[in-house]
């Protein structure tokens, strides 16, 4: 077993690999009495088109297939569900689907070995029927309706549909109702057989447990399971042009105060930093310094009562960097102009950088009190960087003001979209 030492902190991530290729990452916290286990399959809502090794055919499944499988995966033969096992021990289970992966989670404080053993068993036990697939469609369609009625969801997807032509980040993770109704048993089996493979999955365990025993439980379980071997799958992502779909859009919803999202789309290749982790860190520093709750800009707008909230995000979407500013304001047009002007005049000085270094390092240390956060952090590390990031302390400690200025100069605000969410006319 490998011990990954987190530099600058007295913490260790244990890493082991099963014979079938499944990776296990573990962090022990003896200060708590519970545990959190996630079984993570590298198959998400973006992965609707793919080729299989040795097969020239392109396979396409409906949008929402990943989420659909997550829903029905709890079902097991003989009219049982995974809940039947866990409920008897008072253990909580759940699952969720993202753009990039599907996660099956277990949270408990007793029967650790049994909880882990059964998680491996039920995720790796395929049991899908025509009746099950048809019955689940109405349930998920209701979930889609509820999600689409949410103002936050409306604004998010309207803004990404204004930003992106082909990239599937603009699509609902659940799929639209029409997508859900198209899903067939053959789609479910095709995806499960070829993506739900141990070498395409990983387990993360955090909390109070014995890592050596945990790894042994997983390995022993797999020895007694006959798994259907799938083919290596290669996901095909659509090409995305640089131009936005539309520069401005206004949609109506049941809100009292107008909201808006301003999204800037720029080529990843604009930035000289080739390391995605470093770029994300530096962009976060820049955006927090200029738009964060403690920034002069945010405080000034709040003091003048021009806004009720302001937030930011940055992400790498395929070949692009997307910077997003979200705002709620009664004076939405005025505030949008102020934000756009600020984006063209970003400032980070030595004093701000020193404060951000201290704050980030303090947060990094405090994070290791939270078993759910560390589990999620390891998930992100593996999915985004294919490694446990063990040098965040050094990254924060070595933040360079010259590099920040360089990145600010590389941020291009020419290509953007503004989407406003305004009150319904009959509610004004």
C-alpha positions as a printed NumPy array, in Angstrom:
array([[  0.   ,   0.   ,   0.   ],
       [  1.236,   3.463,  -0.94 ],
       [  1.306,   6.274,   1.619],
       [  0.853,   9.699,   0.017],
       [  2.089,  12.345,   2.441],
       [  0.344,  15.707,   2.173],
       [  3.216,  18.173,   2.121],
       [  3.187,  20.853,   4.818],
       [  0.514,  18.99 ,   6.803],
       [  0.674,  15.99 ,   9.095],
       [ -1.742,  13.996,   6.924],
       [ -1.494,  10.8  ,   4.869],
       [ -3.681,   9.48 ,   2.056],
       [ -3.44 ,   5.699,   1.725],
       [ -3.639,   4.325,  -1.81 ],
       [ -4.078,   0.738,  -2.934],
       [ -4.98 ,  -0.929,  -6.228],
       [ -7.01 ,  -4.114,  -6.712],
       [ -5.924,  -6.754,  -9.203],
       [ -8.823,  -5.724, -11.466],
       [ -7.553,  -2.138, -11.653],
       [ -9.883,  -0.439,  -9.165],
       [ -8.102,   2.228,  -7.097],
       [ -8.831,   2.833,  -3.407],
       [ -7.966,   6.14 ,  -1.7  ],
       [ -8.279,   6.433,   2.08 ],
       [ -7.861,   9.156,   4.698],
       [ -8.145,   8.292,   8.383],
       [ -9.483,  10.754,  10.968],
       [ -9.468,   9.222,  14.449],
       [-11.093,  12.344,  15.916],
       [-14.497,  11.318,  14.524],
       [-16.692,   8.271,  15.109],
       [-18.134,   7.908,  11.619],
       [-17.079,   7.145,   8.066],
       [-17.939,   8.243,   4.541],
       [-17.455,   5.898,   1.564],
       [-17.923,   6.776,  -2.093],
       [-17.845,   4.4  ,  -5.058],
       [-17.146,   6.575,  -8.091],
       [-17.7  ,   5.535, -11.704],
       [-16.043,   7.691, -14.365],
       [-19.206,   8.043, -16.388],
       [-21.248,  11.242, -16.348],
       [-23.858,  13.139, -18.308],
       [-21.333,  14.401, -20.892],
       [-20.556,  10.853, -22.037],
       [-23.423,  10.182, -24.414],
       [-21.387,   9.387, -27.548],
       [-18.564,   6.871, -27.577],
       [-16.731,   4.142, -29.437],
       [-15.805,   0.731, -28.073],
       [-12.434,  -0.898, -28.644],
       [-12.395,  -2.898, -31.849],
       [-15.721,  -1.447, -32.964],
       [-15.857,   1.278, -35.63 ],
       [-19.48 ,   2.103, -34.807],
       [-20.314,   5.266, -32.886],
       [-22.699,   4.527, -30.051],
       [-25.07 ,   7.29 , -28.96 ],
       [-27.326,   7.078, -25.905],
       [-29.925,   9.674, -24.855],
       [-28.939,  12.62 , -22.685],
       [-29.624,  11.705, -19.052],
       [-28.633,   8.038, -19.324],
       [-25.95 ,   8.363, -16.616],
       [-28.468,   9.856, -14.173],
       [-31.069,   7.248, -15.134],
       [-28.705,   4.379, -14.286],
       [-27.88 ,   6.025, -10.948],
       [-31.602,   5.948, -10.088],
       [-32.259,   2.31 , -10.924],
       [-28.915,   0.935,  -9.697],
       [-30.296,   0.593,  -6.161],
       [-32.582,  -2.212,  -7.397],
       [-31.392,  -5.778,  -6.862],
       [-32.742,  -9.269,  -7.677],
       [-35.557, -10.841,  -5.619],
       [-37.337,  -7.494,  -5.159],
       [-34.614,  -6.124,  -2.917],
       [-32.961,  -2.716,  -2.919],
       [-29.674,  -1.54 ,  -1.452],
       [-31.713,   0.42 ,   1.087],
       [-33.026,  -2.828,   2.56 ],
       [-29.536,  -3.789,   3.681],
       [-28.368,  -0.403,   4.958],
       [-31.584,   0.556,   6.769],
       [-31.193,  -2.278,   9.254],
       [-27.939,  -0.704,  10.48 ],
       [-29.09 ,   2.91 ,  10.407],
       [-26.631,   3.66 ,   7.603],
       [-27.452,   6.4  ,   5.088],
       [-26.951,   5.84 ,   1.368],
       [-27.433,   8.087,  -1.62 ],
       [-26.095,   8.726,  -5.096],
       [-25.599,  11.626,  -7.477],
       [-24.577,  12.231, -11.071],
       [-22.412,  15.049, -12.391],
       [-21.124,  15.973, -15.821],
       [-18.054,  13.763, -15.278],
       [-18.925,  10.892, -12.96 ],
       [-21.547,   8.992, -10.976],
       [-21.098,   8.614,  -7.223],
       [-22.667,   6.059,  -4.866],
       [-22.193,   7.097,  -1.251],
       [-22.481,   5.506,   2.184],
       [-22.396,   7.427,   5.476],
       [-22.447,   5.631,   8.813],
       [-20.933,   4.998,  12.225],
       [-21.297,   1.218,  12.574],
       [-20.806,  -2.011,  10.602],
       [-18.022,  -0.464,   8.488],
       [-16.82 ,  -3.711,   6.902],
       [-20.34 ,  -4.802,   5.995],
       [-21.222,  -1.379,   4.591],
       [-18.123,  -1.354,   2.375],
       [-18.567,  -4.972,   1.285],
       [-22.185,  -4.407,   0.29 ],
       [-21.409,  -1.165,  -1.556],
       [-18.979,  -3.048,  -3.8  ],
       [-21.561,  -5.795,  -4.268],
       [-24.597,  -3.725,  -5.201],
       [-22.806,  -1.303,  -7.54 ],
       [-21.252,  -4.256,  -9.375],
       [-24.436,  -6.33 ,  -9.559],
       [-26.276,  -5.525, -12.8  ],
       [-30.023,  -5.936, -12.484],
       [-32.118,  -4.022, -14.982],
       [-35.471,  -4.957, -16.519],
       [-37.793,  -3.435, -19.123],
       [-40.433,  -2.89 , -16.446],
       [-37.945,  -1.151, -14.151],
       [-36.82 ,   1.189, -16.926],
       [-40.366,   2.113, -17.939],
       [-41.524,   2.658, -14.34 ],
       [-38.605,   4.967, -13.555],
       [-39.271,   7.316, -16.465],
       [-42.265,   9.029, -14.859],
       [-40.34 ,   9.544, -11.604],
       [-37.388,  11.165, -13.345],
       [-39.631,  13.264, -15.598],
       [-41.173,  14.767, -12.447],
       [-37.666,  15.522, -11.175],
       [-36.885,  17.24 , -14.491],
       [-40.033,  19.387, -14.227],
       [-39.194,  20.459, -10.684],
       [-35.632,  21.31 , -11.648],
       [-36.688,  23.334, -14.69 ],
       [-39.07 ,  25.404, -12.556],
       [-36.234,  26.519, -10.29 ],
       [-35.143,  30.109, -11.112],
       [-31.5  ,  29.198, -10.436],
       [-31.736,  26.283, -12.869],
       [-33.456,  28.419, -15.49 ],
       [-30.73 ,  31.047, -15.31 ],
       [-27.902,  28.505, -15.34 ],
       [-29.062,  26.598, -18.409],
       [-30.194,  29.697, -20.281],
       [-26.76 ,  31.234, -19.8  ],
       [-24.888,  28.111, -20.871],
       [-27.144,  27.711, -23.895],
       [-26.277,  31.288, -24.813],
       [-22.583,  30.523, -24.328],
       [-22.155,  27.066, -25.881],
       [-23.083,  25.738, -29.307],
       [-22.34 ,  22.016, -29.004],
       [-20.621,  21.305, -25.688],
       [-22.884,  19.162, -23.47 ],
       [-22.334,  21.319, -20.388],
       [-25.356,  23.247, -21.697],
       [-27.556,  20.15 , -21.301],
       [-29.385,  19.13 , -18.132],
       [-27.662,  16.287, -16.289],
       [-31.041,  14.572, -16.   ],
       [-31.794,  15.156, -19.658],
       [-35.031,  16.783, -20.804],
       [-38.308,  14.873, -20.477],
       [-38.098,  13.892, -24.161],
       [-34.596,  12.481, -23.563],
       [-35.706,  10.447, -20.555],
       [-38.596,   8.926, -22.485],
       [-36.155,   7.733, -25.185],
       [-33.98 ,   5.702, -22.794],
       [-34.225,   1.972, -23.433],
       [-33.013,  -1.097, -21.565],
       [-30.411,  -1.634, -24.281],
       [-28.954,   1.838, -23.571],
       [-28.713,   1.08 , -19.854],
       [-27.013,  -2.28 , -20.457],
       [-24.638,  -0.838, -23.066],
       [-23.393,   1.864, -20.703],
       [-23.3  ,  -0.31 , -17.599],
       [-21.453,  -3.184, -19.276],
       [-18.722,  -0.976, -20.719],
       [-18.306,   1.88 , -18.227],
       [-19.162,   0.248, -14.892],
       [-15.857,  -1.597, -14.879],
       [-13.436,  -1.632, -11.898],
       [-10.625,  -0.057, -13.938],
       [-13.001,   2.84 , -14.745],
       [-13.938,   3.415, -11.105],
       [-12.382,   4.27 ,  -7.758],
       [-13.342,   4.166,  -4.092],
       [-12.681,   6.965,  -1.603],
       [-13.005,   6.296,   2.134],
       [-12.664,   8.958,   4.827],
       [-13.282,   8.832,   8.57 ],
       [-12.424,   6.501,  11.433],
       [-11.467,   3.063,  10.11 ],
       [ -8.502,   0.759,   9.472],
       [ -7.203,   1.397,   5.911],
       [ -5.416,  -1.947,   5.657],
       [ -8.551,  -3.819,   6.657],
       [-10.672,  -1.699,   4.31 ],
       [ -8.461,  -2.519,   1.315],
       [ -8.577,  -6.204,   2.267],
       [-12.401,  -6.128,   2.397],
       [-12.617,  -4.714,  -1.141],
       [-10.045,  -7.107,  -2.594],
       [-11.645, -10.12 ,  -0.93 ],
       [-15.074,  -9.112,  -2.184],
       [-13.924,  -8.9  ,  -5.778],
       [-12.364, -12.383,  -5.52 ],
       [-15.85 , -13.812,  -5.016],
       [-17.616, -11.832,  -7.727],
       [-17.921, -12.78 , -11.375],
       [-17.865,  -9.525, -13.313],
       [-18.783,  -9.211, -16.959],
       [-15.788,  -7.779, -18.798],
       [-16.616,  -4.779, -20.959],
       [-14.754,  -3.177, -23.807],
       [-12.534,  -0.125, -23.475],
       [-14.733,   2.881, -24.234],
       [-13.565,   6.155, -25.743],
       [-15.919,   9.087, -25.284],
       [-16.38 ,  11.442, -28.242],
       [-16.896,  15.088, -27.31 ],
       [-18.327,  17.542, -29.865],
       [-16.237,  20.387, -31.268],
       [-17.042,  23.773, -29.79 ],
       [-16.436,  27.068, -31.666],
       [-15.064,  30.114, -29.85 ],
       [-17.958,  32.488, -30.59 ],
       [-20.885,  32.587, -28.158],
       [-24.366,  31.656, -29.384],
       [-25.865,  34.999, -28.376],
       [-24.488,  38.023, -26.535],
       [-27.65 ,  38.874, -24.626],
       [-30.827,  37.144, -23.532],
       [-33.667,  37.939, -21.144],
       [-35.923,  35.298, -19.623],
       [-38.842,  35.644, -17.221],
       [-39.372,  33.68 , -14.025],
       [-41.093,  33.842, -10.671],
       [-38.501,  36.032,  -8.978],
       [-38.898,  39.272,  -7.034],
       [-35.449,  40.694,  -7.745],
       [-33.77 ,  40.427, -11.178],
       [-30.729,  38.177, -11.516],
       [-28.065,  37.921, -14.186],
       [-25.12 ,  35.792, -15.239],
       [-22.231,  37.204, -17.239],
       [-20.067,  34.497, -18.782],
       [-16.727,  35.078, -20.495],
       [-15.499,  32.392, -22.879],
       [-11.819,  32.333, -23.79 ],
       [ -9.435,  29.783, -25.24 ],
       [ -7.514,  27.69 , -22.719],
       [ -4.482,  28.174, -24.965],
       [ -4.573,  31.93 , -24.189],
       [ -2.887,  31.133, -20.891],
       [  0.805,  30.266, -20.74 ],
       [  0.312,  28.134, -17.61 ],
       [ -0.151,  24.587, -18.881],
       [ -1.018,  23.065, -15.486],
       [ -4.82 ,  23.176, -15.073],
       [ -4.592,  23.021, -11.281],
       [ -2.303,  26.051, -11.101],
       [ -4.485,  27.987, -13.525],
       [ -7.596,  27.263, -11.465],
       [ -5.831,  28.367,  -8.267],
       [ -4.607,  31.631,  -9.77 ],
       [ -7.965,  32.439, -11.358],
       [ -9.663,  31.824,  -8.006],
       [ -7.259,  34.222,  -6.308],
       [ -7.905,  36.887,  -8.95 ],
       [-11.69 ,  36.53 ,  -8.872],
       [-11.969,  36.359,  -5.077],
       [ -9.762,  39.437,  -4.733],
       [-11.942,  41.433,  -7.122],
       [-15.454,  40.013,  -6.597],
       [-15.373,  38.047,  -3.331],
       [-17.436,  38.962,  -0.267],
       [-14.499,  40.845,   1.293],
       [-13.441,  42.612,  -1.916],
       [-13.66 ,  46.412,  -2.142],
       [-15.903,  46.097,  -5.209],
       [-18.437,  43.808,  -3.496],
       [-18.46 ,  45.825,  -0.276],
       [-18.956,  49.069,  -2.196],
       [-21.94 ,  47.708,  -4.136],
       [-23.454,  46.303,  -0.954],
       [-22.956,  49.563,   0.939],
       [-24.666,  51.5  ,  -1.851],
       [-27.481,  48.897,  -1.85 ],
       [-26.95 ,  48.225,  -5.543],
       [-26.805,  44.441,  -5.114],
       [-28.174,  41.779,  -2.796],
       [-25.645,  39.121,  -3.848],
       [-22.607,  38.653,  -6.09 ],
       [-20.7  ,  35.445,  -6.76 ],
       [-18.157,  34.115,  -9.227],
       [-16.863,  30.851, -10.658],
       [-14.189,  29.67 , -13.053],
       [-13.98 ,  26.373, -14.873],
       [-12.263,  24.692, -17.752],
       [-14.828,  23.483, -20.282],
       [-13.136,  21.439, -22.965],
       [-10.746,  23.77 , -24.796],
       [-12.116,  26.874, -23.084],
       [-11.87 ,  28.746, -19.814],
       [-15.231,  30.082, -18.641],
       [-15.431,  32.834, -16.028],
       [-18.902,  33.455, -14.65 ],
       [-20.235,  36.32 , -12.527],
       [-23.698,  35.928, -10.974],
       [-25.531,  38.895,  -9.481],
       [-28.897,  39.771,  -7.97 ],
       [-29.918,  43.433,  -8.123],
       [-32.893,  45.752,  -8.485],
       [-30.664,  47.831, -10.758],
       [-29.473,  44.965, -12.917],
       [-28.453,  46.933, -16.048],
       [-26.368,  49.403, -14.05 ],
       [-24.645,  46.635, -12.094],
       [-23.913,  44.589, -15.219],
       [-22.048,  47.589, -16.651],
       [-20.076,  47.977, -13.398],
       [-19.116,  44.293, -13.396],
       [-18.023,  44.403, -17.019],
       [-15.907,  47.462, -16.309],
       [-14.347,  45.729, -13.294],
       [-13.544,  42.646, -15.394],
       [-11.523,  44.924, -17.664],
       [ -9.678,  46.44 , -14.704],
       [ -8.756,  43.521, -12.466],
       [ -6.291,  44.304,  -9.68 ],
       [ -4.317,  42.132,  -7.257],
       [ -1.45 ,  43.673,  -5.287],
       [  1.177,  42.207,  -2.94 ],
       [ -0.862,  42.982,   0.187],
       [ -3.976,  41.258,  -1.173],
       [ -1.902,  38.261,  -2.246],
       [ -0.347,  37.901,   1.227],
       [ -3.815,  37.864,   2.804],
       [ -5.06 ,  35.313,   0.298],
       [ -2.044,  33.062,   0.948],
       [ -2.728,  33.075,   4.689],
       [ -6.46 ,  32.508,   4.206],
       [ -5.986,  29.639,   1.756],
       [ -3.428,  27.87 ,   3.933],
       [ -5.662,  28.24 ,   7.001],
       [ -8.609,  26.832,   5.036],
       [ -6.471,  23.936,   3.79 ],
       [ -5.588,  23.001,   7.377],
       [ -9.193,  23.331,   8.568],
       [-10.44 ,  21.177,   5.685],
       [ -8.871,  18.153,   7.359],
       [-11.529,  18.283,  10.072],
       [-14.266,  17.416,   7.572],
       [-14.434,  13.841,   6.255],
       [-17.038,  14.711,   3.604],
       [-15.017,  17.627,   2.251],
       [-11.795,  15.607,   2.03 ],
       [-13.645,  12.763,   0.305],
       [-15.008,  15.226,  -2.257],
       [-11.58 ,  16.832,  -2.64 ],
       [ -9.945,  13.476,  -3.404],
       [-12.7  ,  12.746,  -5.933],
       [-11.972,  16.012,  -7.713],
       [ -8.218,  15.349,  -7.63 ],
       [ -8.599,  11.988,  -9.329],
       [-11.151,  13.137, -11.892],
       [ -9.435,  16.399, -12.846],
       [ -5.741,  15.603, -12.359],
       [ -5.561,  11.787, -12.105],
       [ -3.608,  12.044,  -8.843],
       [ -3.963,  12.967,  -5.206],
       [ -2.791,  16.577,  -5.021],
       [ -0.233,  16.47 ,  -2.219],
       [  1.387,  19.885,  -2.719],
       [ -1.425,  22.417,  -2.217],
       [  0.372,  23.899,   0.793],
       [  3.437,  24.566,  -1.378],
       [  1.301,  25.917,  -4.224],
       [ -0.382,  28.426,  -1.913],
       [  2.888,  29.318,  -0.208],
       [  4.609,  29.976,  -3.551],
       [  1.919,  32.11 ,  -5.194],
       [  3.685,  34.632,  -7.4  ],
       [  2.441,  38.2  ,  -7.924],
       [  4.212,  38.384, -11.292],
       [  2.365,  35.312, -12.507],
       [ -0.918,  36.791, -11.298],
       [ -0.277,  39.947, -13.314],
       [  0.588,  37.823, -16.348],
       [ -2.66 ,  35.873, -16.06 ],
       [ -4.704,  39.059, -15.642],
       [ -3.163,  40.258, -18.893],
       [ -4.158,  36.998, -20.602],
       [ -7.827,  37.208, -19.566],
       [ -9.812,  38.187, -22.662],
       [-13.245,  39.738, -22.055],
       [-14.213,  40.27 , -25.704],
       [-16.212,  37.062, -26.011],
       [-19.086,  36.992, -23.528],
       [-22.803,  36.56 , -22.996],
       [-25.164,  38.265, -20.558],
       [-28.38 ,  36.493, -19.524],
       [-30.933,  38.24 , -17.318],
       [-33.665,  36.601, -15.259],
       [-36.465,  39.101, -14.623],
       [-39.842,  38.932, -12.827],
       [-42.833,  37.71 , -14.819],
       [-44.784,  40.672, -16.183],
       [-47.979,  39.582, -14.45 ],
       [-46.12 ,  39.578, -11.111],
       [-44.738,  43.091, -11.427]])
